[in-house]
Amino acid sequence: MTDRFVTRGFVGRRTPPGAQGDVRSRIPPGQYLTTDFPVLSAGPTPRTQLDRWSFSIEGLVRAPITWGWKDFMALPARDWTVDISCVTKWTKLDTRWRGISVDTLLENVELDTEAAFVIAYSDGGYTTNLPIADLLNGQGFVAYQFDGAPLAPEHGGPARLVVPARYFWKSAKWVRGFRVQASDEAGFWESLGYHNRGDPWLEERYSGD
């Protein structure tokens, strides 16, 4: 994500020629390897105080639920080490996070039988859409630490969604909740021409890819 639409002409640095085969096999097509963590956002960086932060699950659930920061931190958490890929063509390997799986969050609500999609929404009005099936079984989590430290606001802190199997715009920064729906609904970048699903291994960057 950038403060203007990312164009098809974006060209990043190439993967270092000395990269070993097992490393190359972990880099999706069209991506280059980086050791940095680029800061890319669609707008200003929100800086929400923890005593004003909350996370909600609403929509097609029997009873909506909201956690404040203290209650959210009391939920079962775990560590993840995952590779992440941005639509702007960088891939970062072995990123280390701590957070709460989407499975754990959804265990606290009863989904309607028609529930099929999640709209993740964030401070600043950002949204992104995902099939529930793309988040379950450990595929998605809400992270509050990166590399052993509290998640910085520039990278989506105090908490962000992380969905490693999708381009990183699907990993909504500053996430504040999920709206569960029966039908799909394009999020911020999806409505501007990005691919609806965003699988980096299929190079699903833009609508029509």
N, C-alpha and C positions, 0 to 999 in steps of 0.2 A: 504494500500500500504506500502511496506517496500523496503529496498534496496536489498532484494533478494526475490525470489518467496516465497510467504506465503504457507506453507505446510498444508495438510489436518490434520496433527497431532497437530496443534496449539490448546492448551487448556487454556482458560481464567479462571478468578475467577468466582465462582458461584454467582448467584443473592442472596443477603442477605436473610436469611431464614425469617426475619421479614417483608419482603416486603408485602404490602397490595395487595389484589386481583386485584384492578383496575390497580395498577402498573404492576403486573405480566402480565396482559392482554395486556399491551402495549409493552412487550418485545418479539420480534420475536423468533421462535424456535431456539435453539442452541446458543442463545446469553446470555451474563451476563451483569448486570447493573453496570455502572461505574459513578462516580461523577467527574472523571478526564476528560481531553480532550487529549488523547494520540496524539503525533506527529508522523505520519507515512508518509513517502514520498518515491518516487522511485529514488530520486537523490538529489543533492545539492539544497539548498533553494535559489531561485532567489530573488533578492532585487531590483526591478525595481523602478526607480525614477518616481514620478507622472508626471513630465513634459515630460517623455518619454513613458508613458503608453498610450495605445489606445485599443479600443475594436471594432472589425469589424464583420459584417455579410456579407457573400459572397456566391458564388455558384449559386444555382437555385433561384435567386432573380432578379427582373427586373433591379434594380440598387443597387450595393453594397453600404454599408454605413460604415463609421468609425467615432467613437467619441473619442476625447481626454478626459482626466480625468475631466476637468471643464465642458464640455458639457455632459458627462455621468452623473455627479452629478446633473445636471439640470433636468434630466428625472424624472418623477413621481416615488416616492419610497414609501415603506411601511415596517412595522415591521412584522416579522414572529416568532412564537414560535413553534418549531417542534422537534420531536424525530429523532435521527440519529443512524444508525447502520453500523458498519464496518465489513468487511468480516473476520477480525481477531477476531470476536466474541464479541466485546464490543458494548453496546448500551448506549447512553446518552439521557436522557429525558429532555424535556422542554428547549432546547437550543434556545437562543434569538438572532435573526439576524435582520439587516436592509439591504435592497437592492432593486433591480429593477426586477420585474417579467419578465420572458421570454415572456409572452403575450405582455407586454409593448414594449419590444425590437422589437418583430416581427411586431408590428403595424407600425413600421417605414420603413418597406420594403414590397414589393409586391412579395409573393411567387409564383413560377412557379406551375402550376397544378400538376406536377410530383413530387414536393417536398415531401419527406416522412421521411428523416432522418437528424439529426444534428450530425456533428462531432465537438465536442468542442476541441479546441486546446489551448495550454498554453505555457508560457515561459518554456524553457528547453526541448521543443519538445514533451511533453506529449499530448496524445489525448485520448478521450473516445467517444463512439458512443451511440446515443439514438434515438429512434423513436420520431418524433416531437410530436406525441400524448402523450408521457410520460412527456412532458414539459409544455403543455398548461393547461389552466384553473387553474392557480395558483400552478401547481405541481413543477415548477422549478423557481429559481430566481438567479440573480447574486448578491452576498452579498459583502458589503464593511465594515460592522460593525459586531462585535460579542460581545454580552453582554454589549452593550452600548459604546464600544470603537472601534477605527479603527482596522480592521482585521489585526492581526499580520502576518508577512511573513511566520512564521512557520506553520500557519493554512491556508495559501493560499493568504494572502494579497499582494497587495492592494485589490484584488477582486477575488472571487472564485464562481464557479457554485455550487448551492446547490439543490439537488434533493432528498428530504427526503424519498421518497418511494422506493429508490434503495440503495443498499450497497454504502458505502461512496466513493469508488473509482470512481463512476460515477459523483461525485461532484468535478469536476476538479479544483484543486488548480491553482492559478496564471493564471486564464483563460484570454485569449486575443481575443477570437472570436469564431464564429460558421461558419462552412462550411455546407451549405444546399445541400443535395444530393437526388437523386431519389433512389439510392441503398445503402444498408448498407455496412459498412466497419469497420472491427475490429480495436479497438483502442489499446493502449499500453498493458494493462493487458489482454484484451480480446484475443489478439494475442498470449499471453503466457499461455492460458488455462483457464482464468476466464470465467464465464458465460457471454453470450452475453447481457443478460437483467439485471440480478442481483437483483431480487425481494427477500428481506430478509424474507418475510412471506412464500415464497415457498422454502427457502433455496437454491436459485440459486447462489451458490458460484462458482462452477467450471463447465466447459464444460461437459455436460452429466448429471448434477444434474437435 
